[in-house]
Amino acid sequence: MSTIRNSDILCFNNAGAYCHTMSSNYNSRYRPAEVIYIDGEFKLIRKRESFQDLVRNQIDVFNQ
């Protein structure tokens, strides 16, 4: 494998147990976007999470 640089796109054909359904937001890490390659085309199937996605269901108990 060549050296990976910032903004490179990586493709993992089989990630085993490391898939979206087994992912977590430990240390406030965003879940990545998911793309499928089908019929010679890349298609976005899930958007990358944002900070708002991480805190959407949290309740601010100090400012109620």
MARBA-3410 file (N, C-alpha, C, O; in Angstrom, 1 decimal):
64
0.9,-1.2,0.0,0.0,0.0,0.0,0.9,1.2,0.0,1.9,1.3,0.7 ~ 0.5,2.2,-0.8,1.3,3.5,-0.8,1.0,4.3,0.4,0.1,4.0,1.1 ~ 1.7,5.4,0.6,1.5,6.2,1.7,0.2,6.9,1.6,-0.2,7.4,0.5 ~ -0.5,7.0,2.7,-1.9,7.6,2.8,-1.7,9.1,3.1,-0.9,9.4,4.0 ~ -2.3,9.9,2.3,-2.2,11.4,2.6,-3.6,11.9,3.0,-4.6,11.3,2.7
-3.6,13.1,3.6,-4.8,13.7,4.0,-5.7,14.0,2.7,-5.2,14.4,1.7 ~ -7.0,13.7,2.8,-8.0,13.8,1.8,-8.0,12.6,0.8,-8.8,12.6,-0.1 ~ -7.1,11.6,1.0,-7.2,10.4,0.2,-8.5,9.7,0.6,-9.0,9.8,1.7 ~ -9.0,8.9,-0.4,-10.2,8.1,-0.2,-9.8,6.7,0.0,-9.0,6.1,-0.9 ~ -10.2,6.0,1.0,-9.8,4.6,1.3,-11.0,3.7,1.1,-12.1,4.1,1.4
-10.8,2.5,0.6,-11.9,1.6,0.4,-11.5,0.3,1.1,-10.4,-0.3,0.8 ~ -12.4,-0.2,2.0,-12.2,-1.4,2.7,-13.3,-2.4,2.1,-14.5,-2.2,2.4 ~ -12.9,-3.4,1.5,-13.8,-4.4,0.9,-14.6,-5.2,2.0,-15.7,-5.5,1.8 ~ -13.9,-5.4,3.1,-14.5,-6.2,4.1,-14.0,-5.7,5.5,-12.8,-5.9,5.7 ~ -14.8,-5.1,6.3,-14.3,-4.5,7.5,-14.7,-5.4,8.7,-14.5,-5.1,9.9
-15.2,-6.6,8.4,-15.6,-7.5,9.5,-16.6,-6.9,10.4,-17.6,-6.4,10.0 ~ -16.3,-6.9,11.7,-17.2,-6.4,12.7,-17.2,-4.9,12.8,-18.0,-4.3,13.5 ~ -16.2,-4.3,12.1,-16.1,-2.8,12.2,-17.0,-2.2,11.1,-16.5,-1.6,10.1 ~ -18.3,-2.2,11.4,-19.2,-1.7,10.4,-20.1,-0.6,11.2,-19.9,-0.4,12.4 ~ -20.9,0.1,10.4,-21.7,1.2,11.0,-22.5,0.7,12.2,-22.6,1.4,13.2
-23.2,-0.4,12.1,-24.0,-0.9,13.2,-23.2,-1.2,14.5,-23.8,-1.2,15.6 ~ -22.0,-1.5,14.4,-21.1,-1.8,15.6,-20.3,-0.6,16.0,-19.5,-0.7,16.9 ~ -20.5,0.6,15.3,-19.6,1.7,15.6,-20.2,2.4,16.9,-21.3,2.3,17.3 ~ -19.3,3.2,17.4,-19.7,4.0,18.6,-19.1,5.5,18.4,-18.4,5.7,17.5 ~ -19.5,6.3,19.3,-19.0,7.7,19.3,-18.1,8.0,20.4,-18.0,9.1,21.0
-17.3,6.9,20.8,-16.3,7.1,21.9,-15.4,8.3,21.6,-14.9,8.4,20.5 ~ -15.2,9.1,22.6,-14.4,10.3,22.5,-14.9,11.2,21.4,-14.1,12.0,20.8 ~ -16.2,11.2,21.3,-16.9,12.2,20.3,-16.4,12.1,18.9,-16.3,13.1,18.2 ~ -16.1,10.9,18.5,-15.7,10.7,17.1,-17.0,10.6,16.2,-17.9,9.9,16.5 ~ -16.9,11.3,15.1,-18.1,11.2,14.2,-18.0,9.9,13.4,-16.9,9.4,13.1
-19.2,9.4,13.1,-19.2,8.2,12.3,-19.0,8.7,10.8,-19.5,9.7,10.4 ~ -18.2,7.9,10.0,-17.9,8.4,8.7,-19.1,8.2,7.7,-20.0,7.5,8.0 ~ -18.9,8.9,6.6,-19.9,8.6,5.5,-19.7,7.2,5.0,-18.6,6.6,5.2 ~ -20.7,6.7,4.4,-20.6,5.3,3.8,-21.0,5.5,2.3,-21.9,6.1,1.9 ~ -20.2,4.8,1.5,-20.3,4.8,0.1,-20.4,3.4,-0.4,-19.7,2.5,0.1
-21.2,3.1,-1.4,-21.3,1.8,-2.0,-20.8,2.0,-3.5,-21.1,3.0,-4.1 ~ -20.1,1.0,-3.9,-19.6,0.9,-5.3,-20.4,-0.1,-6.0,-20.3,-1.3,-5.8 ~ -21.3,0.3,-6.9,-22.2,-0.6,-7.6,-22.3,-0.2,-9.1,-22.5,0.9,-9.4 ~ -22.2,-1.2,-9.9,-22.4,-1.0,-11.4,-21.4,0.1,-11.9,-21.8,0.9,-12.7 ~ -20.2,0.1,-11.4,-19.2,1.1,-11.8,-19.3,2.5,-11.3,-18.7,3.4,-11.8
-20.2,2.7,-10.3,-20.4,4.0,-9.8,-20.3,4.0,-8.2,-20.7,3.0,-7.6 ~ -19.8,5.1,-7.7,-19.9,5.3,-6.2,-21.1,6.0,-5.9,-21.5,7.0,-6.5 ~ -21.8,5.5,-4.8,-23.1,6.2,-4.4,-23.0,6.4,-2.9,-22.7,5.4,-2.2 ~ -23.3,7.6,-2.4,-23.4,7.9,-1.0,-24.6,7.2,-0.4,-25.7,7.4,-0.9 ~ -24.4,6.4,0.6,-25.6,5.7,1.2,-25.8,6.2,2.7,-26.9,5.9,3.3
-24.8,6.9,3.3,-25.0,7.5,4.6,-24.1,8.7,4.7,-22.9,8.6,4.4 ~ -24.6,9.8,5.2,-23.8,11.0,5.3,-22.9,10.9,6.6,-23.3,10.2,7.5 ~ -21.8,11.6,6.6,-20.9,11.7,7.7,-21.7,12.4,8.8,-22.4,13.4,8.6 ~ -21.5,12.0,10.1,-22.1,12.6,11.2,-21.5,14.0,11.5,-20.3,14.2,11.1 ~ -22.2,14.9,12.1,-21.7,16.2,12.4,-21.8,16.3,14.0,-22.3,15.4,14.7
-21.3,17.4,14.5,-21.3,17.7,15.9,-22.8,17.7,16.4,-23.1,17.2,17.4 ~ -23.6,18.3,15.6,-25.1,18.4,15.9,-25.7,17.0,16.0,-26.5,16.8,16.9 ~ -25.3,16.1,15.2,-25.7,14.7,15.3,-25.3,14.1,16.6,-26.1,13.3,17.2 ~ -24.1,14.4,17.1,-23.6,13.8,18.4,-24.4,14.3,19.6,-24.6,13.6,20.5 ~ -24.8,15.6,19.6,-25.4,16.2,20.8,-26.9,16.3,20.6,-27.6,16.8,21.6
-27.5,15.9,19.6,-29.0,16.1,19.3,-29.8,15.6,20.4,-30.8,16.3,20.8 ~ -29.6,14.5,21.0,-30.4,13.9,22.1,-30.0,14.2,23.5,-30.6,13.7,24.4 ~ -28.9,15.0,23.6,-28.5,15.3,25.0,-29.3,16.4,25.6,-29.7,17.3,24.9 ~ -29.5,16.4,26.9,-30.3,17.4,27.6,-29.4,18.2,28.5,-28.6,17.6,29.3 ~ -29.4,19.5,28.3,-28.6,20.4,29.2,-29.3,20.6,30.5,-30.2,21.4,30.6
-28.9,19.8,31.5,-29.6,19.8,32.8,-29.3,21.1,33.6,-30.0,21.4,34.6 ~ -28.3,21.9,33.2,-27.9,23.1,33.9,-28.7,24.3,33.4,-28.7,25.4,34.1 ~ -29.3,24.2,32.2,-30.0,25.4,31.7,-31.4,25.0,31.3,-31.9,25.4,30.2 ~ -32.1,24.4,32.2,-33.5,24.0,31.9,-34.4,25.0,32.5,-35.7,24.9,32.4
END
